[in-house]
Amino acid sequence: MINFVDNCFFLEGKDISYVMRIDKAGHLLGCYFGRKIARAAMQEVPDRFYCWMSWGEDGDVLDEKPQEAPTYGHTDLRCPIVSFKDRVCVLKYKTHRIYDGKGEIEGLPSSYDDEGKAQTLEIDLEDAAQGILVTLFYTVFDNRNTVARHIEVVNNSGEDVTVDAFYSMCLDFERSDFAETHFAGRWGMEREKVTSPLRRGSFCVSNARGGSGHFMNPFVMLHDCGANERSGDVYSFMLVYSGNHETRIDVDQRFRTRVLQGVNPFDFEKTLKSGEKLSSPESLLTFSHEGFGGMSRALHEFIRENIVRGYWKKRERPILINNWEATYMNFDEEKVLSIARLAKKLGIELFVLDDGWFGKRNYDDSSLGDWYVNYEKLPSGITGIAERIEEIGLKFGLWFEPEMVSPNSDLYRAHPDWAIHAKKIAPALSRNQLVLDLTKKEVRDFIVDAVVTHLKEAKISYVKWDYNRYITDMPYKGYNFDYTIGLYDIFDRITSAAPEVLFEGCSGGGGRFDVGVLCYMPQIWTSDNTDAIERVYIQYGTSFGYPTSTMGSHVTASPNEYTKRQTPMKTRGDVALSGNFGYELDITKLNDEDLKAIAQQTEQCREVRRLVEFGDFYRLADPFSGNIGAWQVVSGDKKESFVCMTRIMFQSNGYYQFIRLDGLKKGAFYKDTYHEDRIYSADELMYRGVIADFPHGDFVTYTMRLVEV
């Protein structure tokens, strides 16, 4: 619901309010964002001239005021939402529009409303003297606690105008007693939770490596210093974008906080000819007064309902087996079929053929871009192997890395100019590959044709879309933005051509885990690190911003390929059950005990996967600060719950630790079907907790399946 009364805009969601007003000089000022409040005139923030300042012609000092669209250099010397090369710009209110629904952003993915629950506000701000129009977009949802924001710049100046900083939103707070939490990492250890109190100065969570990145995820929280899973004000900022991004937090000399999120201004520049416009990615602002848990559940619901779309939006994901860690590129048709036959007997539903099926791809030093079948490995071709997998009773999936090209490939020999390269310098190789230039239409057309041809000719139910290096040698400022727009064009065309195919994004694991990808692909490979204990940390950190339905999570061999750690099959299965469940190991080499365990795990997965993928998620114990990582998923009607607890290390003469559950129906009773149908009261489970009866030893799990009785 959006109302405009006495020069004030009141935006109201499920439990939130967002308030702005137009001051007497025509500036758009932010008044409030947080817990829902009654509509009433907002107190004005007074000017405070305690030191020498510059004044505008209207007597205002914007440096002292909370703003929705600040610019730099006139009477505000803080970081702006948008800036123009060689220009000082002053934006003032021109007009606004309020309408039902939610529009798309040209060339960019964004949230959507298919329930008739959204309203959108567009506010035009103008520098009339220079012919620059900036439109702010706000969408609120009656049944959500998220505000979607982005901006659009239109050049009406009659000459070229260059944009050199371009954020999607700005939010000013008249306080700085916050802490911030972001999710840093590296390949194989993505989205580690990092928290620190705000201090005066500037802090940036940013990436300039080509994609959204392993290093810094485009998701940041600002929260009360004492916030926990159950209480405290928490604000989150998530960018719907898969390229170079930045979230900037400034605390100024008056202890006020400014948050900006959008395209990374480093190495960004975009020149607009007269009449041209430029749209920013969308930023999702979510608020909860019920701590990190409340914020996460609100954001998870928004992603499931207003980001993920299409055929797989609410469908349970199949249990898959991927041959990568089983065979790498050393496979033939019979090896593939032997894994598939046994997989069917064990209750697995989908076989995925990974890297090595095309060109002369026996190592990672050739053939990317040559998307024709290697008939020496697969005499039946992709069409034939897919049919044979289907005859066994499994669905068939296929791996692609279409954004890349090997210098040793037919494609590169024919089109060396299709790879990204800077002037007068040889392009840098990574993983023996270069990146294709997605700003070129002919390159995008080639990729779309190569992938769609296979999807139309063969019975392919799943695609793993990989991206295994950073982008280097970008030839001009703003190139990454253009590349990302080209990527979204490819995603849109391919997923539209195959609407029932389940696409999974991947980038060396979790290097492009963002909601921009989720607008096209409903799940993402969480990390190449498949060690069950490392995954406790990775999946725990990921869960703050992203629902379990988006996380690929597989059981792999022990000792683990990367860490060499040995973990029980039960532990590997239990941790993997907390995402989109699958396997990535050579099951033909397992003993009978492990094969029996897999059959039990796939049966267990079918029992709980709808709950796990679409239920409400609660974090119970933080592995980053203790020896136990624990989480719980509860069905919407609170009749069923799945709990997974992992103890990292055994402690001699250790003590019992109560883990308090959450989200259950007060006063109800629940049966634990995993432990002799023991009956618990919900009140005991939530207020006293449960003692996890872990097995003896390191790296063990305790799970519960609770059903209301």
C-alpha positions in Angstrom: 0.0 0.0 0.0 1.3 3.4 -1.0 -0.2 6.8 0.0 0.8 10.4 -0.7 -0.4 12.8 1.9 0.9 16.3 2.7 4.0 15.9 0.6 4.8 12.6 2.4 5.0 9.2 0.8 3.9 6.3 3.1 4.9 2.8 1.8 3.5 -0.1 3.8 4.3 -3.8 3.5 3.3 -6.7 5.7 5.0 -5.5 8.9 7.1 -2.6 7.6 6.8 1.1 6.8 9.0 3.3 4.5 8.4 7.0 4.7 9.7 9.9 2.6 8.8 13.5 2.2 9.4 16.4 -0.2 10.8 19.4 1.6 10.0 23.0 0.9 12.9 23.3 -1.6 11.9 20.2 -3.5 14.4 17.8 -2.1 13.3 14.2 -1.5 14.2 13.3 2.1 14.1 9.9 3.8 12.2 9.8 7.0 11.8 6.2 8.2 12.3 2.6 7.3 11.5 -0.1 9.9 8.7 -1.7 11.8 5.2 -0.7 10.7 4.0 2.6 12.2 0.8 4.7 12.0 0.6 7.2 9.2 1.3 10.6 10.6 3.3 13.7 9.8 6.9 13.0 10.3 9.1 15.3 12.4 11.6 17.2 10.3 15.2 16.7 10.9 16.6 20.2 11.8 19.6 21.8 10.1 22.6 21.8 12.3 25.2 24.4 11.5 27.8 24.0 14.2 30.7 24.5 11.8 31.4 26.3 8.6 29.2 24.9 5.8 28.2 25.8 2.2 24.7 26.9 1.6 22.5 26.5 -1.4 20.4 29.2 -2.9 17.4 27.9 -0.9 19.3 28.1 2.4 19.4 24.3 2.8 22.5 22.3 3.5 21.9 18.8 2.2 25.0 17.5 3.9 22.9 17.7 7.0 19.8 15.9 5.7 18.8 12.2 5.1 18.2 11.8 1.3 16.8 9.3 -1.1 18.9 10.4 -4.1 21.9 12.4 -3.0 24.3 14.0 -5.4 27.8 15.2 -4.8 29.4 18.6 -4.9 26.8 21.3 -4.3 25.6 21.2 -0.7 26.2 17.5 0.0 29.8 16.3 0.1 29.0 12.7 1.0 29.0 9.8 -1.4 26.1 10.2 -4.0 23.7 7.7 -5.4 24.7 8.8 -8.9 27.4 11.1 -10.3 28.2 12.5 -13.7 31.6 13.1 -15.1 32.7 16.8 -15.1 29.3 17.9 -13.7 27.7 18.9 -10.5 24.1 17.9 -10.4 21.2 19.1 -8.2 18.1 16.9 -8.3 14.7 18.2 -7.2 11.2 16.7 -7.2 9.3 17.0 -10.5 6.4 14.5 -10.3 5.5 11.0 -9.2 3.2 8.1 -10.2 1.6 5.3 -8.1 0.2 2.2 -9.7 -0.6 -1.4 -9.0 1.8 -4.1 -9.9 5.5 -4.4 -10.6 7.2 -3.6 -13.9 10.3 -5.2 -15.4 13.7 -3.5 -15.7 14.8 -3.4 -19.3 17.8 -5.7 -19.8 18.1 -6.7 -16.2 16.4 -9.3 -14.0 14.2 -8.2 -11.1 11.5 -9.3 -8.7 8.0 -9.7 -9.9 4.4 -9.8 -8.5 2.0 -12.5 -9.8 -0.4 -12.3 -6.9 -1.8 -8.8 -7.3 -0.1 -7.8 -4.0 2.3 -5.1 -5.1 2.2 -1.4 -5.7 4.9 0.7 -7.3 5.9 4.4 -6.8 8.0 6.2 -9.4 9.4 9.6 -8.3 11.0 11.9 -11.0 13.8 14.1 -9.8 15.3 16.6 -12.2 18.2 18.9 -12.7 16.2 21.1 -15.1 19.1 23.4 -15.9 21.2 20.5 -17.2 18.4 18.3 -18.6 19.1 15.3 -16.4 16.2 13.2 -15.1 16.6 10.6 -12.4 13.6 8.3 -11.6 13.5 6.4 -8.3 11.4 3.2 -8.3 10.0 1.7 -5.1 7.8 -1.4 -5.0 6.1 -2.7 -1.8 4.2 -5.9 -1.3 1.2 -6.2 1.0 2.3 -9.7 2.1 6.1 -9.2 2.3 8.6 -7.2 4.4 10.8 -6.2 1.4 11.0 -3.0 -0.6 12.4 -3.3 -4.1 14.3 -0.2 -5.3 16.2 0.9 -8.4 16.9 4.1 -10.3 16.8 5.2 -14.0 18.8 8.0 -15.5 17.6 9.8 -18.7 19.8 12.2 -20.6 17.6 15.1 -21.9 20.5 17.5 -22.1 21.0 17.6 -25.9 24.6 16.4 -25.5 26.6 13.4 -24.2 26.5 12.8 -20.5 28.8 10.3 -18.8 27.6 8.5 -15.6 30.6 7.4 -13.5 28.9 6.2 -10.3 25.6 4.4 -10.3 24.1 2.9 -7.2 20.6 1.4 -7.0 19.6 2.8 -3.6 20.6 5.1 -0.8 19.3 4.9 2.7 20.3 7.4 5.4 19.9 6.6 9.2 20.1 9.3 11.9 22.2 6.9 14.0 25.3 4.8 13.8 25.0 2.4 16.8 24.8 -0.5 14.4 26.9 -3.6 13.6 27.3 -4.8 10.0 27.4 -8.4 8.8 28.6 -9.5 5.4 29.6 -12.7 3.8 33.1 -13.0 2.7 35.1 -16.0 1.4 37.2 -17.5 -1.3 36.9 -20.5 -3.6 36.0 -23.5 -1.6 34.9 -21.5 1.5 32.2 -19.1 0.4 30.0 -16.9 2.5 31.7 -16.9 5.9 29.8 -14.7 8.3 31.8 -11.6 9.3 30.5 -9.1 11.8 31.9 -5.9 13.2 30.5 -2.7 14.8 30.3 0.4 12.7 32.9 3.1 13.2 33.2 6.5 11.7 34.5 6.3 8.1 33.7 4.2 5.1 33.3 0.5 4.7 32.8 -1.3 1.4 31.7 -4.8 0.5 32.6 -5.0 -3.1 33.8 -7.2 -6.0 35.6 -6.3 -9.2 36.4 -9.8 -10.5 33.8 -10.1 -13.1 31.0 -12.0 -11.4 29.3 -11.4 -8.0 32.2 -13.4 -6.6 33.4 -15.9 -4.1 35.1 -13.1 -2.2 32.2 -10.8 -1.2 28.6 -11.7 -1.7 26.2 -8.9 -2.8 24.2 -9.2 0.5 24.9 -7.1 3.6 23.0 -6.7 6.9 22.9 -3.7 9.2 21.6 -4.5 12.7 21.4 -3.7 16.4 24.7 -4.6 18.1 22.8 -6.9 20.4 20.7 -8.6 17.7 20.5 -12.4 17.7 18.5 -15.0 15.9 15.2 -14.2 17.7 15.3 -10.4 18.5 16.7 -7.1 17.4 16.3 -4.8 14.4 17.9 -6.2 11.3 18.1 -4.5 7.9 19.3 -6.4 4.9 20.4 -5.2 1.4 20.6 -7.7 -1.4 21.5 -6.7 -5.0 19.8 -8.5 -7.9 22.9 -8.5 -10.0 25.6 -10.9 -11.1 28.5 -8.5 -11.9 30.8 -6.1 -10.1 28.9 -4.8 -7.2 29.4 -2.6 -4.1 27.6 -2.0 -0.8 29.1 1.0 0.9 28.4 2.1 4.4 29.5 5.5 5.6 29.4 6.9 9.1 29.9 10.7 9.0 31.1 13.3 11.5 27.7 13.6 13.0 27.4 9.8 13.6 24.9 9.3 10.8 24.9 6.2 8.6 24.5 6.1 4.8 24.1 2.8 3.0 24.5 2.7 -0.8 24.2 -0.5 -2.9 24.6 -1.0 -6.7 27.1 -1.3 -9.5 30.7 -1.1 -8.3 31.9 2.5 -9.3 35.4 1.2 -9.7 36.2 1.0 -13.4 32.6 1.9 -14.2 31.6 4.5 -16.8 28.7 4.8 -19.1 28.2 7.6 -21.7 24.6 8.4 -22.6 23.7 10.2 -25.8 20.9 12.7 -25.7 17.6 10.8 -25.2 19.2 7.6 -23.9 18.5 6.1 -20.5 20.3 3.8 -18.1 18.7 1.5 -15.5 20.4 0.2 -12.4 20.1 -3.3 -11.0 17.4 -3.8 -8.4 18.2 -3.7 -4.6 16.0 -5.6 -2.1 15.7 -3.9 1.3 14.3 -6.3 4.0 13.5 -5.5 7.6 12.7 -7.5 10.6 12.5 -6.6 14.3 12.7 -10.4 15.1 16.4 -10.7 14.7 18.4 -12.5 12.0 16.0 -15.4 11.9 13.0 -13.2 11.2 14.9 -11.3 8.5 16.1 -14.5 6.8 12.6 -16.1 6.8 11.2 -12.9 5.3 13.9 -12.8 2.6 13.7 -16.5 1.9 9.9 -16.2 1.3 10.5 -13.2 -1.0 13.1 -15.1 -3.0 10.9 -18.2 -3.3 7.8 -16.3 -4.3 9.0 -13.1 -6.0 12.4 -14.0 -7.5 12.3 -17.7 -8.5 9.8 -18.3 -11.3 8.6 -20.8 -13.9 8.1 -24.5 -13.9 10.4 -25.3 -11.0 9.3 -22.5 -8.7 7.3 -24.8 -6.3 8.3 -28.3 -7.5 10.4 -30.6 -5.5 13.9 -31.0 -6.9 15.0 -34.4 -8.1 17.7 -36.5 -6.3 20.6 -36.4 -8.7 23.9 -38.0 -9.2 26.7 -36.2 -11.0 29.7 -38.1 -12.4 32.3 -35.3 -11.9 34.0 -36.5 -8.7 33.3 -40.1 -9.8 35.2 -40.0 -13.2 36.2 -36.4 -13.9 36.8 -36.4 -17.7 37.9 -40.1 -17.9 34.6 -41.8 -18.8 33.0 -43.7 -21.6 29.4 -44.6 -22.4 29.4 -47.9 -20.5 30.9 -46.3 -17.3 28.1 -43.7 -17.4 25.4 -46.3 -17.9 26.9 -48.5 -15.1 26.5 -45.6 -12.6 23.0 -44.9 -13.9 21.8 -48.5 -13.5 23.0 -48.7 -9.9 21.7 -45.2 -9.2 18.2 -46.2 -10.2 18.3 -49.2 -7.8 19.3 -46.8 -5.0 16.4 -44.4 -5.5 18.2 -41.7 -7.4 16.1 -39.8 -10.0 18.5 -37.8 -12.3 21.9 -38.5 -13.8 24.0 -35.5 -14.7 26.9 -35.9 -17.2 29.5 -33.3 -16.3 32.6 -31.9 -18.1 34.3 -33.9 -20.9 31.5 -35.0 -23.3 32.4 -32.6 -26.1 35.1 -31.7 -28.6 38.5 -33.3 -27.7 38.0 -32.6 -24.0 40.1 -35.1 -22.0 41.8 -32.4 -19.9 41.0 -28.8 -19.0 43.4 -27.5 -21.7 41.1 -27.8 -24.8 37.7 -27.7 -26.5 35.6 -25.2 -24.5 33.4 -23.6 -27.2 33.4 -26.8 -29.3 29.9 -27.9 -28.2 29.7 -31.0 -30.4 29.7 -34.5 -29.1 32.9 -36.6 -28.5 31.7 -39.8 -30.2 34.8 -41.7 -29.1 33.5 -41.4 -25.5 29.8 -41.4 -26.4 29.1 -43.5 -29.6 25.4 -42.9 -29.1 25.9 -39.1 -28.8 24.0 -37.0 -26.4 20.7 -37.9 -27.9 21.5 -41.6 -27.6 22.9 -41.5 -24.0 19.9 -39.4 -22.9 17.5 -42.0 -24.3 19.4 -44.9 -22.7 19.4 -43.1 -19.3 15.7 -42.5 -19.7 15.1 -46.2 -20.5 16.9 -47.0 -17.2 14.3 -44.8 -15.5 16.3 -41.7 -14.7 16.1 -38.2 -16.1 19.2 -36.9 -17.9 21.2 -33.7 -17.3 24.1 -32.1 -19.0 27.0 -29.7 -18.0 27.9 -26.6 -20.1 30.4 -23.8 -19.6 29.2 -21.6 -22.5 30.8 -18.3 -21.5 34.3 -19.7 -21.9 36.6 -20.7 -24.8 39.9 -22.7 -24.9 42.7 -21.3 -27.0 43.1 -24.9 -28.2 39.6 -25.1 -29.8 38.1 -25.0 -33.2 36.0 -22.0 -32.0 39.0 -19.9 -31.0 40.9 -20.8 -34.1 37.9 -19.6 -36.2 37.1 -16.5 -34.0 40.0 -15.4 -31.8 38.4 -11.9 -31.7 35.4 -13.4 -29.8 37.5 -13.7 -26.6 37.8 -10.7 -24.3 41.1 -8.9 -24.8 42.6 -5.5 -23.9 44.6 -3.5 -26.4 48.3 -4.3 -26.8 48.4 -7.0 -24.2 48.0 -10.8 -24.4 44.9 -12.0 -22.5 45.5 -13.8 -19.2 44.8 -17.5 -19.1 43.0 -19.0 -16.1 42.3 -22.7 -16.0 43.6 -22.8 -19.5 40.6 -20.8 -20.8 39.6 -17.3 -21.9 36.2 -15.6 -21.5 34.0 -15.0 -24.5 32.9 -11.4 -25.2 29.2 -11.4 -24.4 28.9 -7.7 -25.5 29.0 -9.0 -29.1 25.6 -10.1 -30.4 27.2 -12.8 -32.7 28.8 -14.4 -29.6 25.6 -14.4 -27.7 23.7 -15.9 -30.7 26.4 -18.6 -31.0 26.0 -19.6 -27.3 22.2 -19.6 -27.4 22.2 -21.8 -30.6 24.8 -24.2 -29.3 22.9 -24.9 -26.0 19.4 -24.8 -27.4 20.2 -27.2 -30.2 21.2 -29.9 -27.6 18.1 -29.1 -25.5 15.8 -29.6 -28.5 17.5 -32.7 -29.9 18.0 -34.7 -26.7 15.8 -35.5 -23.7 17.6 -33.2 -21.3 15.8 -32.4 -18.1 18.6 -30.5 -16.3 21.5 -28.2 -17.2 24.4 -27.3 -15.0 25.7 -23.9 -16.2 29.3 -23.4 -15.1 31.7 -20.4 -15.1 35.1 -21.2 -13.8 37.3 -18.2 -13.8 37.4 -14.4 -13.1 37.1 -11.9 -16.0 40.4 -10.2 -16.7 41.6 -7.8 -19.5 38.3 -5.9 -19.6 38.8 -3.5 -22.5 37.1 -0.4 -21.3 35.5 1.2 -18.3 32.0 -0.1 -17.8 32.7 -3.3 -19.7 31.6 -5.6 -16.9 28.2 -4.0 -16.8 27.8 -4.5 -20.6 29.0 -8.1 -20.2 26.5 -8.8 -17.4 23.6 -7.3 -19.5 24.8 -9.7 -22.3 24.8 -12.6 -19.9 21.2 -11.9 -18.9 20.2 -11.8 -22.6 21.6 -15.3 -23.0 20.0 -16.6 -19.8 16.6 -15.2 -20.8 16.7 -16.6 -24.3 17.8 -20.1 -23.3 15.6 -20.6 -20.3 12.6 -19.3 -22.3 13.4 -21.8 -25.1 13.4 -24.7 -22.5 11.0 -23.7 -19.8 10.7 -27.1 -18.2 14.5 -27.8 -17.9 15.9 -27.4 -14.4 18.9 -25.0 -14.6 21.5 -24.9 -11.9 24.0 -22.1 -11.8 27.6 -22.7 -10.9 30.8 -20.6 -10.8 33.7 -22.7 -9.5 31.0 -23.6 -7.0 29.5 -20.6 -5.3 31.3 -17.7 -7.1 28.1 -16.4 -8.7 25.6 -17.2 -5.9 23.2 -14.2 -6.3 19.5 -13.4 -6.9 20.3 -12.2 -10.4 21.1 -15.8 -11.4 18.1 -17.0 -9.4 15.8 -15.0 -11.6 16.6 -17.5 -14.3 17.9 -20.6 -12.5 16.1 -21.7 -9.3 19.2 -23.3 -7.7 22.9 -22.8 -7.6 25.8 -25.1 -6.7 26.7 -23.8 -3.3 30.4 -24.6 -3.3 33.0 -26.9 -5.0 34.0 -27.8 -1.4 31.8 -30.9 -0.7 33.4 -31.8 2.6 30.4 -32.3 4.9 32.0 -30.4 7.8 33.1 -27.5 5.7 29.6 -27.4 4.2 28.1 -26.9 7.7 29.8 -23.5 7.7 29.2 -22.7 4.0 25.5 -23.6 4.1 25.0 -21.9 7.5 26.4 -18.6 6.1 24.5 -18.9 2.9 21.2 -19.5 4.8 21.2 -15.9 6.1 20.3 -14.6 2.7 19.2 -17.6 0.5 16.6 -20.3 1.0 17.5 -24.0 1.1 15.6 -24.5 -2.2 18.4 -22.6 -3.9 21.4 -24.6 -2.5 22.8 -27.6 -4.3 24.2 -30.0 -1.7 25.7 -33.4 -2.5 27.2 -36.5 -0.8 30.7 -37.2 -2.0 33.4 -39.7 -1.2 35.4 -40.1 2.0 38.1 -39.1 2.4 37.0 -35.9 0.8 38.6 -34.9 -2.5 39.6 -31.4 -1.3 40.1 -31.7 2.5 41.1 -35.4 2.7 38.8 -35.5 5.8 37.1 -38.8 6.6 33.4 -38.4 7.6 30.7 -41.0 8.2 28.2 -41.6 5.4 25.4 -40.6 7.7 27.0 -37.2 8.4 27.5 -36.6 4.7 23.9 -37.5 4.0 22.4 -35.5 6.8 24.3 -32.3 5.9 23.4 -32.7 2.2 19.7 -33.2 3.1 19.7 -29.5 4.1 19.7 -28.4 0.4 18.9 -29.8 -3.0 20.0 -33.3 -2.4 22.3 -35.4 -4.6 25.5 -37.5 -5.0 28.8 -36.9 -6.6 30.9 -40.1 -6.2 31.5 -43.4 -7.9 28.8 -45.5 -6.4 30.0 -48.6 -8.3 33.0 -48.7 -6.0 31.1 -48.6 -2.7 30.6 -51.5 -0.3 27.3 -52.9 0.6 27.0 -51.0 3.8 27.4 -47.6 2.0 25.0 -48.7 -0.8 22.4 -49.6 1.8 22.9 -46.2 3.5 22.3 -44.4 0.1 19.1 -46.3 -0.4 17.9 -45.2 3.1 19.0 -41.6 2.4 17.1 -41.3 -0.8 14.0 -42.6 0.9 14.5 -40.1 3.7 15.0 -37.3 1.2 11.6 -38.1 -0.5 10.0 -37.9 2.9 11.4 -34.5 3.9 12.5 -32.7 0.7 9.3 -30.6 0.2 9.6 -29.5 3.9 13.3 -28.8 3.6 13.1 -26.9 0.3 10.0 -24.8 1.0 9.6 -24.7 4.8 10.6 -21.9 7.3 14.3 -22.0 8.2 15.6 -21.5 11.7 19.3 -21.4 12.7 19.7 -23.0 16.2 23.5 -23.1 16.8 26.3 -21.2 15.1 29.3 -23.3 14.1 31.3 -20.1 13.6 31.2 -19.5 17.4 30.9 -23.0 18.8 31.4 -26.7 18.3 27.9 -27.4 17.0 26.1 -26.2 13.9 22.4 -26.8 14.0 19.4 -25.7 12.0 15.7 -26.6 11.6 13.0 -26.4 9.0 9.3 -26.1 9.9 6.4 -26.5 7.6 4.1 -23.5 7.1 1.3 -25.2 9.0 3.8 -26.1 11.8 2.8 -29.8 11.7 6.2 -31.1 10.6 9.8 -30.2 11.2 13.3 -31.5 10.2 16.2 -30.8 12.5 19.9 -31.3 11.7 22.7 -30.9 14.3 26.4 -31.5 13.6 29.1 -31.8 16.2 32.4 -30.8 14.8 34.9 -32.4 17.3 34.5 -34.9 20.1 35.5 -33.6 23.5 36.7 -36.0 26.1 34.5 -36.0 29.2 32.3 -33.5 27.4 29.0 -32.0 28.6 25.5 -32.3 27.4 24.3 -29.2 25.5 20.6 -28.3 25.2 19.7 -27.0 21.7 16.5 -25.0 21.7 14.3 -25.6 18.7 12.1 -22.9 17.2 9.0 -22.2 15.1 6.8 -25.1 16.5 3.2 -24.7 17.5 3.0 -23.7 21.2 1.1 -26.2 23.3 1.3 -28.9 20.6 3.0 -32.3 20.9 5.4 -33.8 18.3 6.5 -37.4 17.6 10.2 -37.9 16.6 9.9 -40.5 13.9 13.7 -41.0 13.7 14.0 -42.0 17.4 11.4 -44.7 18.3 8.5 -42.3 17.9 9.4 -40.4 21.1 6.8 -37.8 22.0 7.9 -34.2 23.0 6.0 -31.1 23.9 6.7 -28.2 21.7 7.1 -26.0 24.8 9.9 -28.3 26.1 11.6 -28.4 22.7 11.5 -24.6 22.3 12.0 -23.3 25.9 14.3 -26.0 27.4 15.6 -27.6 24.3 16.7 -31.1 23.3 19.9 -32.9 24.1 21.4 -34.2 20.9 22.5 -37.8 21.5 25.5 -37.7 19.2 27.4 -40.9 18.3 30.9 -41.2 19.8 33.6 -39.5 17.7 34.3 -36.5 15.5 32.2 -35.2 12.7 28.8 -36.7 13.7 25.2 -35.6 13.3 21.9 -36.0 15.1 18.7 -35.5 13.1 15.0 -35.4 14.1 11.9 -35.6 12.1 9.0 -34.2 14.1 5.4 -34.8 13.3 2.5 -33.2 15.2 0.4 -35.7 17.1 
